[in-house]
Amino acid sequence: MAAIINDIAELPTGSQVFVDTNIFYLSYRVKSLTCKRLIQRIQDGEIVAYVNLQVLSDLLHKLMLAEAFQKGYIKGINATQLKDWLTKNRSLSYTLTDYQNHFEQLLTDLKLKVLPMDETLLKDTKKERVEYGLMTGDSLHLGNMKYHHPPLTDLVTFDNDFDHITGLTIWKPMDVV
């Protein structure tokens, strides 16, 4: 049996959820009003949100790319283009600051619960990668959820990568533009 999939607009108050990077990013880019509302609910304390360093690192990366794109430094949201731009314009790197400010404000406002990642988790999540055919980052998310006490079974994501995993309740935005 596959995971249960629901609309994040229906996420009950008091829920404890693991939140994937794409939810924060969709909110930031205003691509989903339900993601934006979820972030507000987390800030208001209605929802307890868990993340790991993988989520935070990926988010910081995506925010930097988005800012570089918005400022016209790159033609698309593409890491290779940004790396090339930074290589050629190291003296202008100081102009990319909005992403860091937004990221730090998000951390302050949301009081996210950051789950630990260590060498053991990297080894132990081999099982998730093999059993479920997950990429490394997704296996770390699932491992953090499974090894949390009590285990987290609710995942907020826009990815389809977890849809086949039994025992999960997945909450997705249904209004992404």
N, C-alpha and C positions, 0 to 999 in steps of 0.2 A: 504494500500500500504506500502510496506517495504521501508527501507532506500535505498538510491542510493549508490552503492559501486563502487569505482574507484581505479585504481592503483596509489600509491603515487608518482610514477615516473612522473605522469601527473599533479601533483598539481601545479596550476598556481602561478607564482610569485605574491607577494602581498597578498596572502591568509592569513587569520587569522584563526588558527586552535587550537583545544584542542588536546594535545598530550598525549596519554596513556603511562603508564610505559613501556609496552612491546616494544615500538618503540625504546626507549633509550637503553633498555637491548639488543635487537637484534642488534643494532648498535655496542654496546660495545663488544658483543660476536662475532661480524663479521659473523652473521648468515643471514644478508640481506644487500646487497650493496645499495639498494634503501633507506633503513633506514639510513645507513651511509651517503649517499648523502643528505638526508633530514636534518640530523643534521648539515651538512656543510652549507646547504642553510639557516637554522635558524641562524647559527653563522654569515653568510654573510649578514643577514638582508633581505633576499629575502622573507622569511616567518616569520610571527609573531606567536610565539608559546605560548599558554596558558597552564598552569598546575595548580594543587592545591597541598596542603600539602600531601594529600593521595598519589598522583603520586610520589612526591619526597621521602616520607617515604618508599614506596614500592620499589622504585629504589635503595635507599641506602641499604635496606635489601637484595635485589637481588645481588647487587654488592658485598656485604660482603660474601654472600653464594658462589658466583662465585670465589672470591679470595681464600676462604678456600678450595674449590674444586681444584682450580688450584695448590695450594700449597700442596695438598695431605692430608690435615687435615681431610677431609670427603670424602667418597667414591662416593657420589652423591650430587647433588645440592638439599639438604634436610635440612630444618630448624631444625628438631629434632636432626639430626646428629651434626649440628653445635652447638646447645645448649649443647648437651652431651660433645662435644669436649671442649667447653669453660668451662664447669663445672669442667672437669678433668684437664684442662690446663690453669687456670686463669693467671698464671705467664707468659704464652706465648701469651696472647691476644695482646700484643704490636706488634707482628709480622704481624697482620692484619691491614695494614695502606694504602695499595694501593687503596682499594675501596673508602676510605674517600678522599684521594687526587684526585682521578679521579672525584668523585662526586663534590667536591668543584671547580675543574677546569671547569667542565661542567657548573656549575651555573655561574661562572665568564664569560666564553666564550659565552654562549648562551643568557644571559640577558632575561631569561624566564619571562613571565608575570604570577605571582602567584596569583590566584584568592582566595578570602577569604573564609574561612570555619569557621562557628560559630554554636552556639546552634540552631539558627533559621534554618540554612541550614539542620542540622541533623534532625530536626523535619519536615521541609517542604518537604524533599525528600522521606518521607513515601509514598507520592503519586506516585513517580517514581518506588519505590520498588513494590508497590501493582499493579499499572497499567501495568507495563512492566515486572514484574517478575525479577527484577534485584537484585544482591547482593548489600550490603551496599556501598562498594567502587564505584561500577559502578553507583549507584543512585546518589552519591555525584558528580561524574563527570558530569552526565547529568544535575543535579540541578545547578551546577556552570555554565554550558553552557547556560541553559535556563534563569537563573536569571542575567546573564551578560547583560549590556546595551551597544550596541544592543546585542541580544542573539547570541551566537555562534552556527552555524549549521553544521560546518565542524569538524569532529572527525578523528584523525589519530590513528589507533589501529590495532592490529593483532587479537583481539578478535572477536568472532562471536556474542557476547552477545548483541550488539546493532543493529544487522542487521534487526530486526523486527520493529524498531522504525521509524515511519513516520516523515518526516520533517528533517531528518539528511542526510547529505552527508558524507559517510564514505570513508576514504582513507586508503588502505591497501597495505602492501608490497606483491608483487606477486612472489618474488624471495627467500623466506626463505628456507634455507637449514637445 
